[in-house]
């Protein structure tokens, strides 16, 4: 998703989750990467609630590093936590990464390395999705994080 209305919906949810709930300063939450041509946003909607946006995330790419993407700003509305909305966001991001940024890996299959900075409290969520939690804890926007990596392979 790269349209203004979609970006506004993503921002609204991120402000609710990161700024209002977690106390992240707004100037750290919204940045120039949101509108970069190398950024793709995804939205997950609740079809039973009139299509309300309940999940979002963004995919960052660097043309100098083919086959590698960075996922960030993954947010799920409080009412949708535990419903699979977060997994749906990650699946959508991984699908975009494979479709648009994969390279040929071993055996000729298309692969993409997905990297992210996981809040420590969400590390278990990412591990359940197949991400390897790596490295030491570090602060980002005043919140403890750890790196996480997954190599996604086309089916």
C-alpha positions in Angstrom: 0.0 0.0 0.0 1.4 3.3 -1.0 -1.6 5.7 -1.1 -2.3 8.7 1.1 -5.5 7.3 2.7 -3.7 4.0 3.6 -0.7 5.9 5.0 -3.1 8.0 7.1 -4.8 4.9 8.5 -1.4 3.3 9.3 -0.3 6.5 11.0 -3.5 6.7 13.1 -3.0 3.1 14.4 0.7 3.6 15.0 0.0 6.8 17.0 -2.6 5.0 19.0 -0.3 2.0 19.8 3.2 3.6 20.0 2.6 7.1 21.1 -0.6 6.9 23.3 -0.1 3.4 24.7 3.7 3.1 24.9 4.8 6.7 25.3 7.0 6.9 22.2 7.5 10.6 21.2 5.5 11.4 18.0 8.6 12.8 16.4 10.3 9.4 16.8 7.3 7.5 15.5 6.6 9.3 12.2 9.6 9.8 9.9 10.7 10.4 6.3 10.9 6.7 5.6 7.1 6.5 5.7 7.0 8.3 2.3 10.2 6.9 0.8 9.8 5.2 -2.6 11.6 2.2 -1.1 8.9 1.7 1.7 5.8 -0.4 1.4 3.1 -0.3 4.1 0.5 -3.0 4.8 -2.9 -2.8 6.5 -5.0 -5.5 8.0 -8.7 -4.8 8.4 -11.4 -6.4 10.5 -14.1 -7.3 8.0 -16.6 -7.8 10.9 -16.1 -4.3 12.1 -16.8 -2.4 9.0 -13.3 -2.7 7.7 -11.6 -1.0 10.6 -7.8 -1.0 10.4 -6.5 -3.3 13.2 -3.0 -4.0 12.1 -0.2 -2.3 10.1 3.5 -2.6 9.4 6.1 -1.3 7.0 8.7 -2.8 4.8 12.0 -0.9 4.1 14.3 -1.9 1.3 17.8 -0.7 0.2 18.6 -1.2 -3.5 22.2 -1.7 -2.5 21.3 -4.8 -0.6 19.1 -7.1 -2.8 17.4 -9.9 -1.0 17.3 -8.1 2.3 14.4 -6.1 3.8 13.7 -4.5 7.1 10.3 -4.8 8.8 9.2 -2.1 11.2 6.4 -0.2 12.8 4.3 -3.3 13.3 1.3 -2.3 15.3 -2.0 -4.1 16.2 -5.0 -2.4 17.8 -5.6 -3.4 21.4 -9.0 -4.9 20.5 -7.4 -7.2 17.9 -4.5 -8.5 19.9 -4.6 -12.3 20.1 -6.9 -12.6 17.1 -4.2 -13.4 14.5 -4.1 -9.8 13.2 -0.4 -9.5 14.0 0.4 -12.7 12.2 -1.6 -11.5 9.3 0.4 -8.3 9.2 3.7 -10.3 9.2 2.4 -12.7 6.5 1.4 -9.7 4.3 4.9 -8.1 4.8 6.7 -11.4 4.0 4.5 -11.9 0.9 5.4 -8.5 -0.4 9.1 -9.1 0.4 9.1 -12.4 -1.5 7.2 -11.0 -4.5 9.2 -7.8 -4.9 12.6 -8.2 -3.2 13.6 -11.9 -3.3 16.7 -13.2 -5.0 17.6 -16.8 -6.1 19.0 -18.8 -3.2 20.3 -22.3 -2.9 18.5 -24.7 -5.1 17.2 -21.9 -7.3 14.4 -21.0 -4.9 13.6 -17.4 -4.3 14.5 -16.2 -0.8 14.5 -12.9 1.1 16.1 -12.2 4.5 13.7 -10.3 6.7 15.3 -8.3 9.5 13.5 -6.5 12.3 13.9 -4.8 15.7 11.6 -6.6 18.0 10.3 -5.1 21.2 11.5 -7.6 23.9 7.9 -8.0 25.1 7.0 -9.1 21.5 10.0 -11.4 20.9 8.0 -14.5 21.6 5.5 -13.5 19.0 8.2 -13.2 16.4 9.9 -16.5 17.5 6.5 -18.3 17.0 6.5 -17.0 13.4 10.0 -18.5 12.8 12.2 -15.5 13.5 15.5 -16.1 15.2 16.0 -13.6 18.1 19.6 -12.4 18.1 22.0 -10.2 20.0 21.8 -8.2 23.1 19.0 -6.0 24.3 19.2 -2.3 23.2 17.0 0.7 23.6 15.0 2.2 20.8 12.6 5.0 21.5 13.1 4.2 25.2 11.9 0.6 24.8 14.0 -2.6 25.1 14.5 -4.3 21.7 16.4 -7.3 20.2 17.2 -8.0 16.6 15.3 -10.8 14.8 15.9 -12.4 11.5 14.1 -14.9 9.2 14.9 -16.2 5.8 11.7 -16.5 3.9 11.7 -19.0 1.0 9.2 -19.2 -1.8 7.0 -22.2 -1.7 
